[in-house]
Amino acid sequence: MFFYRFLLTILSPLFALALLRQVLRGRESLSDLAERFGAGLTSARVSTSPRLWVHGASNGEMTAARVLVEEALSRANDLDILVTVNTVSARKMVADWGLPRVEVRLAPMDFRPVLKRFLAAIRPVALVSLENEIWPNRFTLLAQRGIPVVVAGARMSERTACRWEKMQFLLRGIISPTIAAISKLAAQDTASEQRLLQLGLPASALLPRMNLKSTVALAPAPAAELAALEQVFPRDKTLLAASTHAGEERLVLEAFHDLQKDHPDARLILAPRHPSRADALAAELTRAGLDFAQRSKGDDPAQSQIYLADTLGEMALWYHLAGMSFIGGSLTHHGGHTPYEPVQFNTAILHGPHVSNHVAAYEALDQSGGARIVSDAHALYEAASVLMSNPQHAKDMTAKAHTALSPLREAHLRQEAFWSALAELTKLPALK
């Protein structure tokens, strides 16, 4: 751990510059920056009730974790929950939930002085950390103070595991104590579970696998807005490129160019994973000579066959409108995004080969015919063309997808082992 702390100290000026850059760009305020270093903690602890600390990276993780937060509140009436997140947008989202006994703030930096002040103020009974949020100083300091660390839906991609393996000599003194600090862990999938065991997690720390994203049900899109947009986007002729990453949009646009030859009335909704990339995407579309309408600019979507949906929190709307959806992060090495949300809205799923984030779900979908793998732009064009030519085939795919994912969703909803373990660790029997 000395090497990690030394490295943090050496790199701290770079971290400060990166955070200051966020402030200068208007993405965060100085008060946000101060919050990351523990500002406002003196009055944070006003209740004598036990407090559970729940941490997730950003919007996706916290959307998935809402069911966990609500379940904890319903089980233990005297429990307070502090949620920490890494982004300002996620902080606003959690605050907008308006849940009683829930406070949200930006997560503390992983510096020991900041963490010591943070822990002294909030005095948590346990930390529940989500997915791949594994922080060395945070975990080891909690363990030293006898505070349980539970990881829910733990995810470790093949790429991350390979990176850790290559740097094993440097990271050995960091990984071992960090993993040793974990009291219990519920992996998202079998592959992540095996990788974490290889890193030294004892088998006795394992809980039944848990994929929080399988429990997510997005709120329906606003009826009035949906009705208006349905006039512009015929569902059987609309392809959604959902949560795409850099390198994928070019392939999607190439596929759509060919698709228009077979289906002149085809429409494309391009919804990047990070709306902050909208300017770069708009520039790319302009350089390619493509007409497009942009959601954030208030453009009329009827003016073009390509709609750049560069806003947050509207995925339910886009899934409602599209009869078929390419799920991003799967043609590049990002592990693929959740298939549960598109299935909820009965849109046929197309995805690339890189789906390590949801292996079991995609295997079930592919084996049942509830989804189709596409490896490049031509395969995406062919698959979308088939679905547009035969809308009934798209409907059949969605029916098979519901059947394939239903057992997985039900299994993840039944997490009594998780709550029993948390109740035992925190000495809060009400959580059982």
C-alpha positions as CSV (number, residue, x, y, z in Angstrom):
1,M,0.0,0.0,0.0
2,F,3.0,2.3,0.5
3,F,3.6,2.4,-3.3
4,Y,-0.1,3.3,-3.9
5,R,0.0,6.1,-1.4
6,F,3.3,7.3,-2.8
7,L,1.9,7.3,-6.3
8,L,-1.2,9.2,-5.2
9,T,1.0,11.9,-3.6
10,I,3.2,12.2,-6.7
11,L,0.1,12.4,-9.0
12,S,-2.0,14.6,-6.8
13,P,-1.0,17.8,-8.8
14,L,-2.3,16.1,-12.0
15,F,-5.6,15.2,-10.2
16,A,-6.0,18.7,-9.0
17,L,-5.5,20.1,-12.5
18,A,-8.0,17.6,-13.9
19,L,-10.6,18.6,-11.4
20,L,-9.8,22.3,-11.9
21,R,-10.3,21.8,-15.6
22,Q,-13.8,20.5,-14.9
23,V,-14.5,23.7,-13.0
24,L,-13.1,25.9,-15.8
25,R,-15.3,24.1,-18.3
26,G,-18.3,24.8,-16.2
27,R,-19.0,21.1,-15.5
28,E,-18.4,21.4,-11.8
29,S,-18.3,24.3,-9.3
30,L,-15.7,25.1,-6.7
31,S,-18.0,23.8,-4.1
32,D,-18.2,20.5,-5.9
33,L,-14.4,20.3,-5.9
34,A,-14.4,21.1,-2.2
35,E,-17.0,18.4,-1.5
36,R,-14.6,15.8,-3.1
37,F,-12.1,16.8,-0.4
38,G,-14.5,16.5,2.5
39,A,-16.1,20.0,2.7
40,G,-19.4,20.2,4.6
41,L,-18.8,17.1,6.7
42,T,-19.0,18.8,10.1
43,S,-22.8,18.9,10.0
44,A,-23.3,15.8,7.9
45,R,-23.9,13.6,10.8
46,V,-26.9,14.8,12.8
47,S,-28.8,11.6,13.3
48,T,-28.2,8.9,15.9
49,S,-29.6,6.2,13.6
50,P,-27.2,3.7,12.0
51,R,-25.9,4.8,8.7
52,L,-25.2,2.6,5.7
53,W,-22.8,4.0,3.1
54,V,-23.7,3.1,-0.5
55,H,-21.3,4.1,-3.3
56,G,-21.7,3.9,-7.1
57,A,-19.8,5.5,-9.9
58,S,-22.4,7.3,-11.9
59,N,-26.0,7.3,-13.3
60,G,-26.0,3.8,-14.7
61,E,-24.8,2.2,-11.4
62,M,-27.1,4.3,-9.3
63,T,-30.1,3.7,-11.5
64,A,-29.5,0.0,-11.0
65,A,-28.9,0.4,-7.3
66,R,-32.1,2.3,-6.5
67,V,-34.0,-1.0,-5.9
68,L,-31.2,-1.9,-3.4
69,V,-31.5,1.4,-1.6
70,E,-35.3,1.2,-1.4
71,E,-35.1,-2.3,-0.1
72,A,-32.7,-1.4,2.6
73,L,-35.0,1.5,3.7
74,S,-38.1,-0.8,3.7
75,R,-36.3,-3.5,5.7
76,A,-34.8,-1.2,8.4
77,N,-37.0,1.7,9.4
78,D,-34.3,3.3,11.6
79,L,-31.6,3.1,8.9
80,D,-30.1,6.2,7.3
81,I,-28.3,5.9,4.0
82,L,-25.5,8.0,2.6
83,V,-25.0,7.6,-1.1
84,T,-21.8,8.8,-2.7
85,V,-21.2,9.1,-6.4
86,N,-18.4,10.2,-8.7
87,T,-20.3,12.6,-10.9
88,V,-22.4,15.7,-10.5
89,S,-25.2,14.3,-12.7
90,A,-25.5,11.1,-10.6
91,R,-25.7,13.3,-7.4
92,K,-28.6,15.2,-8.9
93,M,-30.3,12.1,-10.0
94,V,-30.2,10.5,-6.6
95,A,-31.3,13.8,-4.9
96,D,-34.2,13.9,-7.3
97,W,-35.4,10.5,-6.1
98,G,-36.6,12.3,-3.0
99,L,-36.2,9.2,-0.8
100,P,-36.5,9.7,3.0
101,R,-33.5,9.0,5.1
102,V,-31.2,9.2,2.1
103,E,-28.4,11.8,1.7
104,V,-26.2,12.1,-1.4
105,R,-22.8,13.7,-2.0
106,L,-19.8,13.4,-4.2
107,A,-17.5,10.6,-3.1
108,P,-14.3,11.5,-1.2
109,M,-11.0,11.4,-3.0
110,D,-9.0,8.3,-2.1
111,F,-6.5,10.2,0.0
112,R,-6.1,8.9,3.6
113,P,-6.5,12.4,5.3
114,V,-9.7,13.0,3.3
115,L,-11.0,9.6,4.1
116,K,-10.2,9.7,7.8
117,R,-12.1,13.0,8.1
118,F,-15.0,11.6,6.0
119,L,-15.3,8.4,8.1
120,A,-15.1,10.3,11.4
121,A,-18.0,12.4,10.3
122,I,-20.3,9.8,8.8
123,R,-19.4,6.7,11.0
124,P,-21.0,4.1,8.7
125,V,-22.0,0.6,9.8
126,A,-20.8,-0.7,6.4
127,L,-19.9,0.2,2.9
128,V,-21.8,-1.3,0.0
129,S,-19.7,-0.6,-3.1
130,L,-21.2,-1.2,-6.5
131,E,-19.8,-3.1,-9.5
132,N,-16.1,-2.1,-10.2
133,E,-15.7,0.6,-7.6
134,I,-12.8,-0.9,-5.7
135,W,-10.6,1.7,-4.0
136,P,-7.5,0.7,-2.1
137,N,-7.3,3.4,0.6
138,R,-11.0,3.4,1.1
139,F,-11.3,-0.3,1.6
140,T,-8.2,-0.8,3.8
141,L,-9.1,2.1,6.1
142,L,-12.6,0.7,6.6
143,A,-11.2,-2.8,7.3
144,Q,-8.7,-1.3,9.8
145,R,-11.6,0.3,11.7
146,G,-13.6,-2.9,11.6
147,I,-16.2,-1.6,9.2
148,P,-17.5,-4.2,6.8
149,V,-17.0,-3.7,3.0
150,V,-19.5,-5.4,0.8
151,V,-19.2,-5.3,-3.0
152,A,-22.6,-5.8,-4.9
153,G,-22.7,-6.8,-8.5
154,A,-18.9,-6.9,-8.7
155,R,-17.6,-6.7,-12.2
156,M,-14.1,-7.2,-13.5
157,S,-13.6,-7.3,-17.3
158,E,-11.1,-9.4,-19.1
159,R,-9.3,-6.3,-20.1
160,T,-9.0,-5.0,-16.6
161,A,-7.8,-8.4,-15.3
162,C,-5.1,-8.6,-18.0
163,R,-4.0,-5.1,-17.2
164,W,-3.7,-6.0,-13.5
165,E,-1.9,-9.2,-14.4
166,K,0.7,-7.3,-16.5
167,M,1.3,-4.9,-13.7
168,Q,1.3,-7.6,-11.0
169,F,4.8,-6.9,-9.8
170,L,4.0,-3.2,-9.2
171,L,0.4,-3.8,-7.9
172,R,1.0,-6.8,-5.7
173,G,1.3,-4.6,-2.6
174,I,-1.9,-2.8,-3.5
175,I,-4.2,-5.6,-4.8
176,S,-3.7,-8.1,-1.9
177,P,-4.6,-5.8,1.0
178,T,-7.5,-4.2,-1.0
179,I,-9.0,-7.6,-1.8
180,A,-8.4,-8.8,1.7
181,A,-10.4,-5.8,3.0
182,I,-13.6,-7.1,1.3
183,S,-15.9,-8.8,3.8
184,K,-18.4,-10.2,1.3
185,L,-18.7,-9.9,-2.5
186,A,-21.5,-10.8,-4.9
187,A,-20.1,-10.9,-8.4
188,Q,-22.1,-9.9,-11.4
189,D,-21.2,-12.9,-13.5
190,T,-19.2,-16.1,-13.3
191,A,-16.2,-14.7,-15.2
192,S,-15.8,-11.7,-12.9
193,E,-16.1,-14.1,-9.9
194,Q,-13.3,-16.3,-11.2
195,R,-11.0,-13.3,-11.9
196,L,-11.5,-12.0,-8.4
197,L,-10.9,-15.4,-6.9
198,Q,-7.6,-15.5,-8.8
199,L,-6.7,-12.1,-7.3
200,G,-6.9,-13.6,-3.9
201,L,-10.6,-13.2,-2.8
202,P,-11.3,-16.1,-0.5
203,A,-14.2,-18.4,-1.6
204,S,-15.8,-17.8,1.9
205,A,-16.3,-14.2,1.0
206,L,-18.5,-15.0,-2.0
207,L,-22.3,-14.4,-2.1
208,P,-24.7,-15.6,-4.8
209,R,-24.1,-13.7,-8.0
210,M,-26.0,-10.4,-8.4
211,N,-26.6,-8.3,-11.4
212,L,-28.3,-5.1,-10.2
213,K,-29.0,-3.9,-13.7
214,S,-31.3,-6.9,-14.2
215,T,-33.7,-5.4,-11.7
216,V,-34.0,-2.0,-13.4
217,A,-37.3,-1.0,-14.8
218,L,-37.2,2.4,-16.5
219,A,-40.1,4.8,-16.0
220,P,-42.3,5.1,-19.1
221,A,-41.6,8.0,-21.5
222,P,-43.9,11.0,-21.2
223,A,-47.0,10.2,-23.1
224,A,-47.5,13.5,-24.8
225,E,-43.9,13.6,-26.1
226,L,-44.0,10.0,-27.1
227,A,-47.2,10.6,-29.1
228,A,-45.6,13.5,-31.0
229,L,-42.4,11.7,-31.8
230,E,-44.2,8.6,-33.0
231,Q,-45.5,10.6,-35.9
232,V,-41.9,11.2,-37.0
233,F,-40.4,7.8,-36.2
234,P,-42.3,4.8,-37.6
235,R,-41.3,2.0,-35.2
236,D,-40.8,-0.7,-37.8
237,K,-38.4,1.6,-39.7
238,T,-36.5,3.1,-36.8
239,L,-33.0,1.9,-35.7
240,L,-31.7,3.0,-32.3
241,A,-27.9,3.0,-31.7
242,A,-28.0,3.0,-27.9
243,S,-25.2,4.0,-25.6
244,T,-22.6,4.0,-28.3
245,H,-18.9,4.7,-27.7
246,A,-16.1,6.3,-29.7
247,G,-15.4,4.1,-32.8
248,E,-18.9,2.6,-32.9
249,E,-20.8,5.6,-34.4
250,R,-18.8,5.4,-37.6
251,L,-19.8,1.8,-38.1
252,V,-23.4,2.6,-37.3
253,L,-23.4,5.4,-39.8
254,E,-21.9,3.2,-42.5
255,A,-24.5,0.5,-41.8
256,F,-27.3,3.1,-42.0
257,H,-26.0,4.5,-45.3
258,D,-26.4,1.0,-46.8
259,L,-29.7,0.5,-45.0
260,Q,-31.2,3.6,-46.7
261,K,-30.7,2.0,-50.1
262,D,-33.0,-0.8,-49.2
263,H,-35.3,1.2,-46.9
264,P,-35.5,4.9,-48.0
265,D,-37.8,5.7,-45.1
266,A,-35.5,4.3,-42.5
267,R,-34.7,6.5,-39.5
268,L,-31.7,6.4,-37.1
269,I,-31.6,7.6,-33.5
270,L,-28.0,8.0,-32.4
271,A,-27.8,8.1,-28.6
272,P,-24.2,8.2,-27.4
273,R,-23.3,6.8,-24.0
274,H,-21.8,10.1,-23.0
275,P,-23.7,13.2,-24.3
276,S,-20.6,15.2,-23.6
277,R,-19.3,13.8,-26.9
278,A,-22.1,15.4,-28.8
279,D,-20.0,18.2,-30.3
280,A,-17.4,15.8,-31.6
281,L,-20.2,13.6,-33.1
282,A,-21.9,16.6,-34.7
283,A,-18.6,17.6,-36.2
284,E,-18.1,14.1,-37.5
285,L,-21.6,14.0,-39.0
286,T,-21.0,17.4,-40.6
287,R,-17.6,16.4,-42.1
288,A,-19.3,13.3,-43.6
289,G,-21.8,15.5,-45.3
290,L,-24.8,14.0,-43.4
291,D,-27.9,15.9,-42.5
292,F,-29.0,15.4,-38.9
293,A,-31.2,17.0,-36.2
294,Q,-29.8,17.4,-32.7
295,R,-31.9,16.9,-29.6
296,S,-30.0,19.2,-27.3
297,K,-30.3,22.1,-29.8
298,G,-34.1,21.7,-30.1
299,D,-34.0,20.8,-33.7
300,D,-37.1,19.4,-35.4
301,P,-36.5,15.7,-35.7
302,A,-38.6,15.6,-38.9
303,Q,-35.9,17.6,-40.7
304,S,-33.5,14.7,-41.1
305,Q,-33.4,10.9,-41.1
306,I,-30.6,11.0,-38.4
307,Y,-31.5,12.2,-34.9
308,L,-28.6,12.9,-32.5
309,A,-30.2,12.1,-29.1
310,D,-27.5,13.8,-27.0
311,T,-29.4,14.2,-23.7
312,L,-29.5,12.3,-20.4
313,G,-32.3,10.4,-18.9
314,E,-34.4,9.8,-22.1
315,M,-33.5,6.2,-23.0
316,A,-37.0,5.1,-22.3
317,L,-38.2,7.4,-25.0
318,W,-35.8,6.2,-27.6
319,Y,-36.5,2.5,-26.8
320,H,-40.2,3.2,-27.1
321,L,-39.7,4.6,-30.6
322,A,-37.3,2.0,-32.1
323,G,-38.4,-1.4,-33.3
324,M,-34.7,-2.5,-33.2
325,S,-31.8,-1.4,-31.2
326,F,-28.0,-1.8,-31.5
327,I,-26.6,-1.9,-28.0
328,G,-23.4,0.0,-27.7
329,G,-20.1,-0.8,-26.0
330,S,-20.3,-4.2,-27.8
331,L,-18.4,-3.5,-31.0
332,T,-15.6,-1.9,-29.0
333,H,-14.0,-3.4,-25.9
334,H,-16.4,-1.8,-23.4
335,G,-18.2,-5.0,-22.4
336,G,-21.6,-4.1,-23.8
337,H,-24.4,-2.3,-22.0
338,T,-27.5,-3.8,-20.3
339,P,-29.9,-5.8,-22.5
340,Y,-32.6,-5.6,-19.8
341,E,-33.7,-2.1,-20.5
342,P,-34.3,-2.6,-24.3
343,V,-36.1,-5.8,-23.6
344,Q,-38.4,-3.9,-21.2
345,F,-39.6,-1.8,-24.2
346,N,-39.9,-4.6,-26.7
347,T,-37.2,-3.5,-29.1
348,A,-35.3,-6.2,-31.0
349,I,-31.7,-6.4,-29.8
350,L,-28.6,-6.3,-32.0
351,H,-25.2,-6.4,-30.4
352,G,-21.5,-6.9,-31.0
353,P,-19.3,-9.7,-29.7
354,H,-17.9,-7.8,-26.7
355,V,-20.5,-8.4,-24.0
356,S,-18.4,-9.4,-21.0
357,N,-20.4,-7.0,-18.7
358,H,-23.6,-9.2,-19.1
359,V,-22.3,-12.5,-20.3
360,A,-25.1,-14.7,-18.9
361,A,-27.9,-12.4,-20.2
362,Y,-26.5,-12.2,-23.8
363,E,-25.8,-15.9,-23.9
364,A,-29.4,-16.6,-22.9
365,L,-30.6,-14.1,-25.5
366,D,-28.5,-15.4,-28.4
367,Q,-29.3,-19.1,-27.7
368,S,-33.0,-18.4,-27.6
369,G,-33.0,-16.2,-30.7
370,G,-33.9,-13.2,-28.6
371,A,-30.9,-11.2,-29.9
372,R,-28.6,-11.3,-32.9
373,I,-24.8,-10.8,-32.9
374,V,-23.3,-8.4,-35.5
375,S,-19.5,-8.2,-35.9
376,D,-19.2,-5.1,-38.2
377,A,-21.0,-2.5,-40.2
378,H,-22.1,-4.8,-42.9
379,A,-23.5,-7.4,-40.4
380,L,-25.4,-4.6,-38.7
381,Y,-26.9,-3.4,-42.0
382,E,-28.0,-6.9,-42.9
383,A,-29.6,-7.6,-39.5
384,A,-31.5,-4.3,-39.5
385,S,-32.6,-4.7,-43.1
386,V,-34.1,-8.1,-42.3
387,L,-36.0,-6.7,-39.3
388,M,-37.3,-3.8,-41.3
389,S,-38.4,-6.1,-44.1
390,N,-40.1,-8.4,-41.6
391,P,-41.5,-6.6,-38.6
392,Q,-43.1,-9.8,-37.3
393,H,-39.6,-11.3,-37.0
394,A,-38.7,-8.3,-34.7
395,K,-41.7,-9.0,-32.6
396,D,-40.9,-12.7,-32.3
397,M,-37.3,-11.7,-31.2
398,T,-38.7,-9.5,-28.4
399,A,-41.0,-12.3,-27.2
400,K,-38.1,-14.8,-27.0
401,A,-36.0,-12.1,-25.2
402,H,-38.6,-11.8,-22.5
403,T,-38.7,-15.5,-22.0
404,A,-34.9,-15.8,-22.0
405,L,-34.3,-13.0,-19.4
406,S,-37.2,-13.7,-17.1
407,P,-35.4,-16.5,-15.0
408,L,-32.3,-14.3,-14.7
409,R,-34.3,-11.3,-13.6
410,E,-36.2,-13.3,-11.0
411,A,-33.0,-14.9,-9.7
412,H,-31.4,-11.5,-9.1
413,L,-34.4,-10.2,-7.4
414,R,-34.2,-12.9,-4.8
415,Q,-31.2,-11.9,-2.9
416,E,-31.9,-13.0,0.7
417,A,-28.4,-14.3,1.1
418,F,-27.1,-10.7,0.4
419,W,-29.4,-9.2,3.0
420,S,-28.7,-11.9,5.6
421,A,-24.9,-11.3,5.2
422,L,-25.3,-7.6,5.5
423,A,-27.5,-7.9,8.6
424,E,-24.9,-10.2,10.2
425,L,-22.0,-7.9,9.3
426,T,-23.7,-4.7,10.5
427,K,-25.5,-6.2,13.5
428,L,-28.7,-4.9,12.1
429,P,-31.1,-7.9,12.2
430,A,-33.9,-5.8,10.6
431,L,-32.1,-6.1,7.3
432,K,-32.8,-9.9,7.2
